[in-house]
């Protein structure tokens, strides 16, 4: 083999390999309510594949997202989406409800029964999955996927459709290590010796699930941390916390963000801007984590979706600092709601149209990403 040809071949190989060795961001899609049949599962998977292809085309061609999310080419979006299907877990309860409807048909007026059935089938899974005993097994299954991706060198984005948004939010609040417990202890009203004990200890960021399993903290009526009162038990639990964090929490940089669509979540948490609202310490720390660790947190509903509820208003970096009363470093993360574009489908079909209008919706997602970052930092005070 000629020397020059050999050198050229080596150069080509070492040029090509890095292009194929990029780490990936895997998009995990979580289904919504009333998808309890095999046909529903198959339709969900088809819809996910269709939407994912459009998201890749839009995200990878946008200069801002290419720099922000893909870090200028360090990452690429995994071309194979992960449809995380949990709809069959509530199938038994749905069947029981349908049996109740059969009985009610004998005693209830038809219009009332139709409305009752529509509300029940739309909201049942959202309520069902919100119960802790139903949520935790789902979160653990999701957690295994996220950790597996991280161990491959990949990161993860969560996309929750309809009732799936509850799982996205709960994963963020329960499994992501948003809690700098040392800071929380040092700014608390706990006795000085408790603060002194942790002052020189290396404490990794932890998550709510690890704290519950460790039993180091509980909550008061205002959702504020109450720390273990027995000092010896306190020291023992502190010494075990880093191990519990590794066991129960996601790696700190495993998640890049979340997208919530067709989301009823704001209906259940609409009090953020109530002047008397007291934000939980957990939620305040989650906002701080999102911002300081460059996560995106988007809610993007169609404006004509009757089950997609927008946030009361969009927040800015300064709003979050004031609401949380925390010192928050500008890490580039942001929170944004864009629910101002219609599906161009009928009112009744809008909630089901996100996957069928994938080209349009992916473009709106891309716009939301850019608008969201600009809006979040537009009033930032240096």
C-alpha positions as CSV (number, residue, x, y, z in Angstrom):
1,X,0.0,0.0,0.0
2,X,1.6,3.4,-1.0
3,X,2.7,5.5,1.9
4,X,0.7,8.6,0.9
5,X,-2.5,6.5,0.4
6,X,-2.0,5.0,3.8
7,X,-1.7,8.4,5.5
8,X,-4.7,9.7,3.6
9,X,-6.7,6.7,4.7
10,X,-5.8,7.2,8.4
11,X,-6.8,10.9,8.1
12,X,-10.1,10.0,6.6
13,X,-10.8,7.4,9.3
14,X,-10.0,9.7,12.2
15,X,-12.1,12.4,10.5
16,X,-15.1,10.2,10.1
17,X,-15.1,8.4,13.4
18,X,-15.9,11.4,15.6
19,X,-18.9,12.2,13.4
20,X,-20.3,8.8,14.2
21,X,-19.2,8.8,17.8
22,X,-21.4,11.7,18.9
23,X,-23.4,11.1,22.1
24,X,-27.2,11.2,21.7
25,X,-30.2,12.8,23.3
26,X,-33.0,10.2,23.5
27,X,-36.5,11.6,23.4
28,X,-38.9,9.6,25.6
29,X,-42.6,10.1,24.8
30,X,-45.3,9.3,27.4
31,X,-48.8,8.6,26.4
32,X,-52.0,10.2,27.7
33,X,-55.4,9.1,29.0
34,X,-57.7,6.4,27.7
35,X,-55.1,4.5,25.7
36,X,-55.8,1.2,27.3
37,X,-56.2,-1.0,24.2
38,X,-53.6,-2.6,21.9
39,X,-54.9,-0.5,19.0
40,X,-54.4,2.6,21.1
41,X,-50.8,1.5,21.9
42,X,-50.1,0.9,18.2
43,X,-51.6,4.3,17.2
44,X,-49.5,6.0,19.9
45,X,-46.3,4.4,18.6
46,X,-47.1,5.4,15.0
47,X,-47.9,8.9,16.1
48,X,-44.6,9.2,18.1
49,X,-42.5,8.1,15.1
50,X,-44.3,10.6,12.9
51,X,-43.8,13.5,15.3
52,X,-40.3,12.6,16.2
53,X,-39.1,12.7,12.6
54,X,-40.5,16.2,12.3
55,X,-38.9,17.4,15.5
56,X,-35.5,16.1,14.4
57,X,-35.8,18.0,11.1
58,X,-36.8,21.2,12.8
59,X,-34.5,21.1,15.8
60,X,-31.3,20.1,14.0
61,X,-31.8,22.8,11.3
62,X,-32.4,25.6,13.8
63,X,-29.2,27.5,14.7
64,X,-30.3,28.4,18.3
65,X,-31.4,24.8,19.2
66,X,-28.3,23.4,17.5
67,X,-26.1,25.5,19.8
68,X,-28.3,25.3,23.0
69,X,-29.5,21.7,23.0
70,X,-27.0,19.9,20.8
71,X,-24.1,22.0,22.0
72,X,-22.9,22.9,18.6
73,X,-22.8,19.3,17.4
74,X,-21.5,17.6,20.5
75,X,-24.8,15.8,20.7
76,X,-27.3,14.6,18.1
77,X,-30.9,13.6,18.6
78,X,-31.4,9.8,18.7
79,X,-33.3,9.0,15.5
80,X,-35.2,6.2,17.3
81,X,-37.7,7.6,19.7
82,X,-38.7,5.8,22.9
83,X,-42.5,5.5,23.2
84,X,-43.0,4.9,27.0
85,X,-46.4,3.4,27.1
86,X,-48.2,3.0,30.5
87,X,-51.9,3.2,29.3
88,X,-52.5,-0.5,29.9
89,X,-51.8,-0.2,33.7
90,X,-55.2,1.4,34.4
91,X,-57.2,-1.0,32.1
92,X,-58.9,-2.9,34.9
93,X,-60.2,0.3,36.5
94,X,-61.4,1.6,33.1
95,X,-63.4,-1.6,32.6
96,X,-65.0,-1.2,36.0
97,X,-66.0,2.4,35.2
98,X,-67.6,1.2,31.9
99,X,-69.6,-1.4,33.9
100,X,-70.8,1.4,36.1
101,X,-71.9,3.3,33.1
102,X,-73.9,0.3,31.9
103,X,-75.8,0.3,35.2
104,X,-76.3,4.1,35.1
105,X,-77.9,3.9,31.6
106,X,-80.9,2.3,33.3
107,X,-81.4,5.2,35.8
108,X,-79.7,8.3,34.3
109,X,-80.8,10.6,31.4
110,X,-78.8,10.0,28.3
111,X,-77.4,13.5,28.0
112,X,-76.1,13.4,31.5
113,X,-74.6,9.9,31.0
114,X,-72.8,10.9,27.8
115,X,-71.3,14.0,29.6
116,X,-70.4,11.8,32.6
117,X,-68.8,9.2,30.4
118,X,-66.8,11.8,28.4
119,X,-65.4,13.4,31.6
120,X,-64.6,10.1,33.3
121,X,-62.7,8.6,30.3
122,X,-60.8,11.9,29.7
123,X,-59.8,12.6,33.3
124,X,-59.7,9.1,34.8
125,X,-56.0,8.3,33.9
126,X,-54.9,11.8,34.9
127,X,-56.4,11.2,38.4
128,X,-55.3,7.6,38.5
129,X,-51.7,8.3,37.7
130,X,-51.6,11.1,40.2
131,X,-52.0,8.7,43.1
132,X,-48.6,7.8,44.6
133,X,-49.2,4.1,44.6
134,X,-49.8,4.2,40.9
135,X,-47.2,6.8,40.0
136,X,-44.2,5.3,41.7
137,X,-43.9,2.0,39.7
138,X,-44.2,4.0,36.5
139,X,-41.5,6.4,37.6
140,X,-39.2,3.5,38.5
141,X,-39.6,2.0,35.0
142,X,-38.9,5.3,33.4
143,X,-35.9,5.8,35.7
144,X,-34.3,2.6,34.5
145,X,-34.5,3.8,30.9
146,X,-33.0,7.2,31.8
147,X,-30.1,5.7,33.8
148,X,-29.4,3.1,31.0
149,X,-29.2,6.0,28.5
150,X,-26.9,7.9,30.8
151,X,-24.6,4.9,31.2
152,X,-24.3,4.8,27.4
153,X,-23.1,8.5,27.4
154,X,-26.5,9.8,26.3
155,X,-28.9,12.3,27.8
156,X,-32.7,12.3,27.8
157,X,-35.6,14.6,27.0
158,X,-39.1,13.8,28.3
159,X,-42.2,14.6,26.3
160,X,-45.5,14.1,28.1
161,X,-48.7,14.0,26.1
162,X,-52.0,14.8,28.1
163,X,-52.0,12.8,31.3
164,X,-48.4,11.8,30.5
165,X,-47.4,15.4,31.6
166,X,-48.1,14.4,35.2
167,X,-45.4,11.7,35.0
168,X,-42.9,14.2,33.5
169,X,-43.5,16.6,36.3
170,X,-43.4,14.0,39.0
171,X,-40.1,12.6,37.6
172,X,-38.6,16.1,37.8
173,X,-39.8,16.6,41.4
174,X,-39.1,13.1,42.8
175,X,-36.2,11.6,40.9
176,X,-34.1,14.5,39.6
177,X,-31.5,15.7,42.2
178,X,-32.8,19.3,42.4
179,X,-32.1,19.6,46.2
180,X,-28.9,21.1,47.5
181,X,-29.6,19.8,51.0
182,X,-26.6,21.5,52.6
183,X,-27.8,24.9,51.5
184,X,-31.3,24.1,52.7
185,X,-30.0,23.1,56.1
186,X,-27.7,26.2,56.4
187,X,-30.6,28.6,55.7
188,X,-33.1,26.8,57.9
189,X,-34.0,27.6,61.5
190,X,-32.6,24.3,62.7
191,X,-30.3,24.3,65.8
192,X,-26.7,25.5,65.2
193,X,-25.1,22.1,65.9
194,X,-27.0,20.5,63.0
195,X,-25.7,23.2,60.7
196,X,-22.2,22.9,62.0
197,X,-22.2,19.1,61.4
198,X,-22.8,19.5,57.7
199,X,-20.6,22.6,57.1
200,X,-17.5,20.6,56.1
201,X,-19.3,17.5,54.7
202,X,-19.4,16.8,50.9
203,X,-23.1,16.4,50.2
204,X,-24.2,15.7,46.6
205,X,-27.4,17.2,45.3
206,X,-30.2,14.8,46.1
207,X,-33.8,14.1,45.2
208,X,-37.1,13.8,47.1
209,X,-37.3,10.1,46.6
210,X,-33.9,9.6,48.3
211,X,-34.9,11.9,51.2
212,X,-38.0,9.9,51.7
213,X,-36.2,6.6,51.6
214,X,-33.6,7.9,53.9
215,X,-36.3,9.5,56.2
216,X,-34.0,12.4,56.9
217,X,-36.8,15.0,56.2
218,X,-40.5,15.3,56.3
219,X,-42.8,18.3,55.4
220,X,-44.7,20.7,57.5
221,X,-48.1,22.1,56.6
222,X,-46.5,24.6,54.3
223,X,-44.5,22.0,52.5
224,X,-41.3,23.1,54.2
225,X,-38.5,20.7,55.2
226,X,-38.5,19.4,58.8
227,X,-35.2,17.7,59.5
228,X,-34.6,14.7,61.7
229,X,-34.7,16.0,65.3
230,X,-32.7,13.2,67.0
231,X,-29.1,14.4,66.5
232,X,-27.5,10.9,66.4
233,X,-30.1,9.7,63.9
234,X,-29.6,12.9,61.9
235,X,-25.8,12.2,61.7
236,X,-26.4,8.6,60.7
237,X,-28.9,9.6,57.9
238,X,-26.6,12.3,56.6
239,X,-23.8,9.8,56.3
240,X,-25.9,7.5,54.2
241,X,-27.5,10.2,52.0
242,X,-24.9,10.2,49.2
243,X,-25.3,6.5,48.8
244,X,-29.1,6.8,48.8
245,X,-28.8,9.6,46.2
246,X,-26.9,7.3,43.8
247,X,-29.4,4.5,44.4
248,X,-32.6,6.4,44.0
249,X,-31.9,9.6,42.0
250,X,-31.2,10.3,38.4
251,X,-27.6,11.5,37.6
252,X,-27.5,15.3,37.8
253,X,-26.9,15.9,34.1
254,X,-29.0,13.0,32.7
255,X,-32.0,15.2,31.7
256,X,-31.9,18.0,29.2
257,X,-35.5,19.1,29.6
258,X,-39.2,18.4,29.3
259,X,-42.0,19.2,26.8
260,X,-45.6,19.0,28.0
261,X,-48.3,19.0,25.3
262,X,-52.1,18.6,25.4
263,X,-51.5,19.3,29.0
264,X,-54.2,19.6,31.7
265,X,-51.5,20.1,34.3
266,X,-52.1,23.8,34.9
267,X,-55.7,23.1,35.8
268,X,-54.4,21.2,38.9
269,X,-51.7,23.8,39.7
270,X,-53.1,27.2,38.8
271,X,-52.2,29.0,42.0
272,X,-48.6,30.0,41.2
273,X,-49.3,33.7,40.9
274,X,-51.8,33.9,43.8
275,X,-50.4,36.6,46.1
276,X,-51.0,34.3,49.1
277,X,-49.4,31.3,47.5
278,X,-46.6,29.7,49.4
279,X,-44.3,27.8,47.0
280,X,-43.0,24.5,48.4
281,X,-39.3,24.3,49.0
282,X,-39.2,21.3,46.6
283,X,-40.7,23.3,43.8
284,X,-38.5,26.4,44.4
285,X,-35.4,24.2,44.3
286,X,-36.7,22.5,41.1
287,X,-37.0,25.9,39.4
288,X,-33.5,26.8,40.6
289,X,-32.1,23.5,39.2
290,X,-33.8,24.0,35.8
291,X,-32.3,27.5,35.4
292,X,-28.8,26.8,36.8
293,X,-28.4,23.5,34.8
294,X,-29.6,24.7,31.4
295,X,-32.7,22.7,31.2
296,X,-35.7,23.7,29.0
297,X,-39.2,23.3,30.4
298,X,-41.9,23.9,27.8
299,X,-45.7,23.6,27.8
300,X,-47.0,23.8,24.2
301,X,-50.7,23.2,23.7
302,X,-52.9,24.0,20.8
303,X,-55.1,27.0,21.6
304,X,-58.3,25.1,20.5
305,X,-57.5,22.0,22.6
306,X,-60.3,21.9,25.2
307,X,-58.1,19.8,27.5
308,X,-54.9,21.7,27.1
309,X,-54.6,24.4,29.8
310,X,-52.0,27.1,29.4
311,X,-50.1,28.6,32.4
312,X,-51.7,31.7,33.9
313,X,-48.8,33.8,32.4
314,X,-45.2,33.3,31.4
315,X,-42.5,33.8,34.0
316,X,-39.1,35.5,33.6
317,X,-35.8,34.9,35.3
318,X,-36.5,37.8,37.7
319,X,-40.0,36.4,38.4
320,X,-38.6,33.1,39.5
321,X,-36.0,34.7,41.7
322,X,-38.7,36.7,43.4
323,X,-41.1,33.8,43.7
324,X,-38.6,31.4,45.2
325,X,-36.7,34.0,47.2
326,X,-33.5,32.1,46.3
327,X,-30.2,33.1,44.9
328,X,-30.2,31.7,41.4
329,X,-27.3,31.7,39.0
330,X,-28.0,32.3,35.3
331,X,-27.2,28.9,33.8
332,X,-29.3,29.3,30.7
333,X,-32.3,27.1,31.6
334,X,-35.8,28.5,31.0
335,X,-39.5,27.8,31.5
336,X,-42.1,28.8,28.9
337,X,-45.7,28.2,27.8
338,X,-46.7,28.7,24.2
339,X,-50.4,27.8,23.7
340,X,-51.4,30.5,21.2
341,X,-51.6,28.5,18.0
342,X,-54.6,26.5,16.8
343,X,-54.5,23.0,15.5
344,X,-56.7,23.8,12.5
345,X,-58.8,20.8,13.4
346,X,-62.3,20.7,14.8
347,X,-62.8,21.7,18.4
348,X,-63.5,18.1,19.4
349,X,-60.5,16.7,17.5
350,X,-57.9,19.3,18.6
351,X,-56.8,17.3,21.7
352,X,-56.1,14.3,19.5
353,X,-54.4,16.2,16.6
354,X,-50.8,16.7,17.8
355,X,-49.4,13.6,16.2
356,X,-51.6,13.9,13.1
357,X,-50.4,17.5,12.6
358,X,-46.8,16.7,13.3
359,X,-45.2,19.0,10.8
360,X,-47.2,22.0,12.1
361,X,-46.7,21.1,15.7
362,X,-42.9,20.5,15.4
363,X,-42.6,24.0,13.9
364,X,-44.5,25.5,16.8
365,X,-42.3,23.6,19.3
366,X,-39.2,25.1,17.6
367,X,-40.7,28.6,17.8
368,X,-41.5,28.0,21.5
369,X,-37.9,27.0,22.2
370,X,-36.6,30.2,20.7
371,X,-39.3,32.5,22.0
372,X,-39.1,30.9,25.5
373,X,-35.4,31.6,26.0
374,X,-35.7,35.2,24.7
375,X,-38.8,35.9,26.9
376,X,-37.3,34.3,30.1
377,X,-34.2,36.4,30.0
378,X,-35.6,39.6,28.5
379,X,-35.8,41.5,31.8
380,X,-32.8,39.9,33.5
381,X,-31.0,42.2,35.9
382,X,-27.3,41.9,35.8
